Amino acid sequence: MTTPFVPVFAWPKPSEDLDGRTLIRLLNLYKPAGLIACYVDGGGSAITAGQVRYLPCMNFKAKIMGWTVIGDAAGGTCTFDVWKVAGPAIPTVADTIVAAAPPELTAAALVNSATTVPTWTGVQIAENDVLAIQLSANSLHTSLALVLSVARGDDR
């Protein structure tokens, strides 16, 4: 399976001078990308909507760059919600960050993705924020995966 978000490095042309300061600026332009994955399994039966999965706190800053949803049922649909709150609290539906653009699958696709999340609020993740993924709606799917693509946002 390919990674849904791949950082692009803007290296200078071979004809351009590359001093130490320029190299440091270019290397800090994009931090290594990562993935936050949530898998929901119905054990062979259609998954009941409303399930919530809490994700461990990260020990680095990050920014959500996009998402990918993968399902197993042709003709099935699903919608996820993503919640975020500063730790050590537990997020609730009031802490949603997806606005009007939730990760979802339509009946026409088993895979759907977005490489940007321009309408989401709170895409910056601070150290120790707590994330939660809720399966808001589902029809037919017996297993689903939601993967959030993130870029590191700290100086490590």
VOKOL-437900 format. One record per residue: residue number from 1; residue in three letters; x, y, z of N, C-alpha, C in turn. Coordinates in pm, whole numbers. Atoms other than C-alpha are relative to their C-alpha. Layout:
VOKOL-437900
NUM|ala|X|Y|Z|X|Y|Z|X|Y|Z
...
END
This chain:
VOKOL-437900
1|met|85|-117|0|0|0|0|89|123|0
2|thr|-81|-119|7|139|340|-88|-38|98|109
3|thr|23|-101|-102|172|624|160|-84|112|-60
4|pro|87|-101|58|-108|880|107|61|140|1
5|phe|-64|-132|-3|119|1175|189|150|-20|-2
6|val|-145|11|11|476|1203|80|56|141|-3
7|pro|-57|-134|2|681|1511|164|81|22|-127
8|val|-76|-36|118|832|1690|-130|110|95|42
9|phe|-112|-84|-38|1176|1837|-88|37|89|-117
10|ala|-29|-98|105|1255|2153|-285|150|25|-5
11|trp|-143|-15|9|1620|2104|-366|35|102|-108
12|pro|-38|-96|103|1799|2377|-559|49|-72|-125
13|lys|-52|54|126|1898|2323|-919|150|-21|13
14|pro|-145|24|-9|2249|2183|-972|84|124|-28
15|ser|-77|-119|34|2355|2519|-1111|1|104|112
16|glu|8|-97|-108|2262|2702|-788|100|-32|111
17|asp|-88|19|-114|2501|2754|-500|-82|-50|119
18|leu|68|54|-117|2408|2562|-187|90|20|121
19|asp|-80|-24|-120|2552|2712|129|-68|-68|119
20|gly|52|66|-120|2500|2578|482|-133|55|45
21|arg|125|-63|-44|2224|2826|568|-116|-43|-89
22|thr|105|42|93|2024|2737|255|-36|-146|23
23|leu|26|141|-24|2062|2365|323|-83|-20|126
24|ile|77|12|-125|1935|2402|681|-143|47|-22
25|arg|135|-49|28|1637|2608|560|-79|-103|-79
26|leu|70|99|82|1549|2348|297|-32|-126|78
27|leu|26|120|-79|1581|2055|536|-108|22|104
28|asn|103|-31|-99|1356|2227|791|-133|35|-64
29|leu|123|-35|69|1097|2312|526|-106|-109|18
30|tyr|91|113|-17|943|1966|551|62|-98|98
31|lys|-45|99|-97|978|1739|850|-46|-138|-46
32|pro|44|133|39|946|1362|815|-149|-19|24
33|ala|144|23|-10|587|1257|755|-26|-125|83
34|gly|41|117|-76|400|1005|963|-146|-28|-22
35|leu|138|40|13|68|832|988|-59|-28|137
36|ile|76|37|-118|-191|805|1263|-113|-88|-51
37|ala|95|94|57|-399|497|1193|-100|-50|105
38|cys|106|55|-85|-728|374|1338|-71|-109|-80
39|tyr|63|113|66|-871|33|1249|-122|-43|81
40|val|123|45|-67|-1227|-78|1328|-44|-130|-67
41|asp|37|130|55|-1332|-442|1285|-133|-46|60
42|gly|131|48|-46|-1683|-583|1304|-6|-149|21
43|gly|-1|144|-21|-1574|-947|1332|-87|-76|-99
44|gly|79|67|102|-1748|-1042|1007|-139|58|-17
45|ser|131|-66|9|-2062|-832|1071|21|148|-28
46|ala|-8|-144|23|-2137|-476|967|29|71|132
47|ile|-42|-72|-120|-1974|-237|1215|-111|95|44
48|thr|99|-89|-57|-2211|-50|1445|57|142|8
49|ala|-43|-139|-7|-2185|327|1408|0|47|145
50|gly|-7|-56|-133|-2097|533|1714|122|-44|78
51|gln|-119|47|-70|-1784|343|1813|108|109|-1
52|val|-107|-100|-15|-1496|560|1937|129|-72|35
53|arg|-134|50|-31|-1124|480|1939|85|117|45
54|tyr|-87|-105|-52|-893|691|2155|143|-34|-38
55|leu|-136|21|48|-541|737|2028|100|54|101
56|pro|-102|-43|-97|-228|765|2241|49|141|-29
57|cys|-58|-133|15|-82|1107|2302|133|-9|-72
58|met|-129|-4|70|206|1196|2075|97|84|81
59|asn|-100|-77|-73|530|1327|2217|72|98|-92
60|phe|-55|-102|89|587|1569|1930|-114|79|-61
61|lys|99|-82|67|406|1848|1753|-17|-50|-143
62|ala|27|45|136|241|1767|1420|-112|83|-60
63|lys|110|-66|71|1|1899|1160|-67|-105|-87
64|ile|75|94|84|-273|1691|998|-2|57|-141
65|met|-12|-43|138|-217|1710|625|-108|-58|-91
66|gly|99|67|84|-480|1471|487|-47|-127|66
67|trp|53|124|-54|-663|1144|535|-27|-101|-111
68|thr|39|107|91|-738|809|373|-93|-94|76
69|val|92|99|-57|-1032|576|442|-2|-120|-93
70|ile|5|124|77|-1032|212|332|-107|-89|62
71|gly|105|90|-46|-1333|-17|357|2|-130|-78
72|asp|-3|132|62|-1411|-375|258|-128|-39|-72
73|ala|129|40|57|-1770|-368|126|-35|87|-121
74|ala|44|-73|119|-1851|-269|-231|-143|47|21
75|gly|133|-57|-20|-2151|-39|-218|-25|53|140
76|gly|16|-49|-136|-2097|43|149|40|146|12
77|thr|-35|-139|-29|-2072|393|293|42|11|146
78|cys|-36|-26|-139|-1916|532|608|47|144|15
79|thr|-46|-134|-34|-1829|860|778|68|-7|135
80|phe|-73|-10|-125|-1572|929|1048|-3|143|52
81|asp|-20|-129|-63|-1538|1216|1294|133|-8|76
82|val|-128|-6|-70|-1206|1325|1446|-13|106|109
83|trp|7|-91|-114|-1190|1483|1791|140|22|54
84|lys|-132|-31|-58|-895|1655|1958|-18|90|120
85|val|2|-83|-120|-837|1800|2303|139|-6|63
86|ala|-129|0|-72|-534|1899|2511|-6|-104|110
87|gly|-7|104|-102|-428|1609|2733|19|61|137
88|pro|41|140|-4|-485|1459|2976|-150|-21|-9
89|ala|145|16|12|-854|1518|2904|-35|-101|-110
90|ile|52|92|102|-1065|1278|2695|-90|80|-93
91|pro|83|-77|93|-1214|1431|2378|-141|-56|-12
92|thr|139|37|25|-1587|1428|2307|-43|58|-133
93|val|51|-52|126|-1805|1513|2008|8|153|-7
94|ala|-12|-146|-2|-1787|1878|2118|139|47|-45
95|asp|-138|-33|39|-1413|1866|2031|31|-37|-144
96|thr|-20|38|139|-1464|1778|1664|86|102|-74
97|ile|-84|-91|77|-1213|1923|1418|-28|-9|-150
98|val|17|25|143|-1352|1804|1081|-92|98|-71
99|ala|93|-97|60|-1606|2085|1021|-99|-74|-91
100|ala|97|61|92|-1822|2001|718|66|-94|-99
101|ala|-72|86|94|-1560|1778|552|56|-124|69
102|pro|-49|119|-71|-1543|1448|743|59|-103|-96
103|pro|-47|113|81|-1344|1151|615|-115|-96|-24
104|glu|114|85|31|-1590|926|435|26|-86|-123
105|leu|5|82|120|-1649|654|179|-141|8|-56
106|thr|130|5|66|-1929|669|-73|-18|-141|-57
107|ala|29|133|52|-2095|366|-228|82|-33|-124
108|ala|-75|22|124|-1880|411|-538|145|-38|23
109|ala|-143|20|-21|-1541|358|-371|29|-83|125
110|leu|-49|71|-117|-1355|125|-136|114|77|66
111|val|-106|-85|-52|-1079|385|-89|-32|144|-36
112|asn|18|-143|26|-1113|761|-55|105|74|80
113|ser|-101|-76|-73|-860|1022|45|-10|147|-33
114|ala|-14|-144|21|-798|1393|78|144|35|34
115|thr|-139|-38|-24|-451|1539|48|12|134|70
116|thr|3|-123|-79|-556|1862|220|-125|-3|87
117|val|117|-13|-89|-796|1950|502|-24|148|28
118|pro|6|-145|-16|-855|2323|444|-110|50|92
119|thr|109|-49|-85|-1183|2348|636|6|-55|142
120|trp|-11|54|-134|-1074|2146|939|56|106|94
121|thr|-53|-88|-103|-1011|2337|1261|90|-83|90
122|gly|-85|72|-94|-735|2241|1501|86|-106|-63
123|val|-86|101|63|-513|2056|1254|140|-2|61
124|gln|-128|0|-71|-210|2157|1461|-16|-85|125
125|ile|6|89|-116|-145|1885|1717|118|34|89
126|ala|-104|-32|-97|48|1986|2027|43|-127|72
127|glu|-43|114|-80|250|1752|2243|-107|-35|101
128|asn|93|56|-97|21|1533|2453|-147|30|-27
129|asp|141|-8|37|-302|1625|2272|-54|-142|-9
130|val|65|130|11|-549|1337|2278|-95|5|-119
131|leu|88|11|116|-721|1231|1956|-99|-113|21
132|ala|98|107|0|-1035|1025|1917|-60|-7|-139
133|ile|63|24|128|-1185|873|1605|-135|-65|27
134|gln|134|58|-15|-1560|810|1594|-50|-43|-137
135|leu|69|45|120|-1731|602|1329|-142|54|10
136|ser|130|-69|-11|-2030|833|1278|-111|-74|-71
137|ala|101|72|78|-2210|626|1015|67|-113|-75
138|asn|-54|112|75|-2163|291|843|-113|-84|-56
139|ser|89|101|56|-2349|65|606|85|-101|-75
140|leu|-61|117|64|-2219|-277|500|144|-32|39
141|his|-141|28|-25|-1850|-242|594|18|-83|127
142|thr|-32|83|-116|-1716|-513|827|139|33|55
143|ser|-127|-52|-51|-1370|-358|856|31|131|-71
144|leu|-31|-134|50|-1256|0|811|130|49|59
145|ala|-121|-64|-50|-935|194|844|-5|147|-36
146|leu|-19|-144|24|-887|569|879|144|31|33
147|val|-140|-37|-18|-534|697|834|12|150|-18
148|leu|-27|-144|8|-443|1059|910|147|17|-36
149|ser|-138|-31|40|-131|1183|731|43|124|77
150|val|-50|-114|-78|78|1414|950|142|34|-40
151|ala|-137|-46|17|391|1620|912|49|45|136
152|arg|-59|-42|-128|622|1672|1209|7|151|2
153|gly|0|-144|-12|603|2023|1340|93|52|108
154|asp|-91|-46|-104|884|2040|1594|143|1|-54
155|asp|-138|-15|44|1260|2085|1580|86|-123|28
156|arg|-78|119|-32|1364|1728|1666|54|-64|-126
END
